[in-house]
Amino acid sequence: MKVIIADPNQEKAQRKRRTFVRVKKLRRSDGTIAKVLSLDANSPTFDDDLTYVFERNVARARRENKKLFGSADGPPAKD
């Protein structure tokens, strides 16, 4: 049996990656604040950044659907 002792903080630091995604907070015309994710099209990690932003958008949409319809997949299909 092999025992490995690791620092959990070190693992977390290794998972962090350099990204060129920026979060901006903008004020809408009705006074509410919206978060906008922006990408640098010339970044060396553009593919990873685009995937990250897409995953965040899908997760947000699923959370909203869950609140509205009780299911993350949206409203039930009409038969």
Phi, psi and omega in degrees: 000134182248127180255128179243126178253123182228151176272118181299331179293327179292320178297319180296319179294326180289329180287334179294137180233157177288126181227154179250021176275130179243141177256122179244143176253124181241148177263126179282171181294333179274003175097350178282159181257135179240140175267134179236128177266129180238148182246154171261113184294339181261010182285151178290343181250031185302316181300313180294321180294318179295320177297317179300313180295319179298314180298321178295318180294319179295317180298319179295316180297320179293322177297317179295318178298321179299319179293317185283317190245353182081000179220139181290344182275358179100193182292152179294148180291142178272125181263000000 
